């Protein structure tokens, strides 16, 4: 079993603003410390074979200026690469405006590494008003958990089955609530926070279908 509370508490979250070519943008930032040396964490984040073991299968031209594509998910271009401390990519999904993801690593002592991810994206106002930062943040929470388990030699098994099961629903519910806390720290009003948390929870942790009565 996964200690869901411990995994949620291991992540620091922040909501802010940034800018892309398309204009003003929102940022979601996730930080945590991993029990792994920086070179091992860098390899887990950039080695295609390892990425497929904790996130999604990936294909592409892995070089500066090259492209990548996650199976059934987003793709983009590799904009910057500074081994083993930082890389930046575009994140393009479903034909929308490209966003950007930056990952930074720093040694944290005694074989541990500080991880930071900043996702900068533009959102239609109606989407941000309904879901807030959890629309992006909760999705990344699962990735960070998968990476944590991978570094320790573990896995959730079937990720789809896990996500819709009790443990996955608990994790995503708590993650949605945690992004509400981050929104509050950024100055968002309580009515908006409540709506965002509710909508994000319904999306990532929908209630199980009611059991069909037996005949």
C-alpha positions, 0 to 999 in steps of 0.5 A: 500500500502507498502512504497517500498522506505522506506522498501528498505532504511530500510535495510543495505547491505554488500558483503564480503567473508567467508569460508565453508567446501567446500572452499572459499565462498561469504557472503551477509549481511542484517541488519535492525531495527524492531519495536519489542522487542527482545523476540517477534522478536525471537519468530517470527523467530523460532516459526513454526506457526508464520514462516508460516505466514510471510515466508513459511510453515515449518516442522522439528525437532526443536532442536539443531542438528535437521532438518527443511524443508520449503515447496517447498524450502530449508531445513537444520540442526540447528547448533547453538541456543542461545536464544534470540540472535543468531542461525545458520542453514545450508541452502540446496536447490536443491542438491547443496553445503550446505550454512550457515545462521546466524541470530543475534539479539540485543536490540536497545532500546525503544522496538526495535531490531537490526536484522542481517542476514549473508548468506555464500555460495559457487557459481559456478563462472558463476552464481556469475559473472552473478547475483552477490550477488543479486541472494541471497540478493533479495530473502531475501529482500522479507523475511525481508519485510514479517517479517516487515509486520507480526510484524505490523499485516499486510501481502502482501496477496497472495505473488506470485500475489504480486511479479508479480504485479506492487508493487512487481516488483518495490520492487524487481527492487529496491532491485536488484539495492541496491545490485548493490550499495553494490557490488560497496562498496565492490570494484566490477567493474561497468561492472560487477555491471551492468550485475548483476543488469540487470540479477537479475532484469530480474529474480526477476522482469521480464517484464509483458507479452505484452497484447494480441491484441483484435480481 
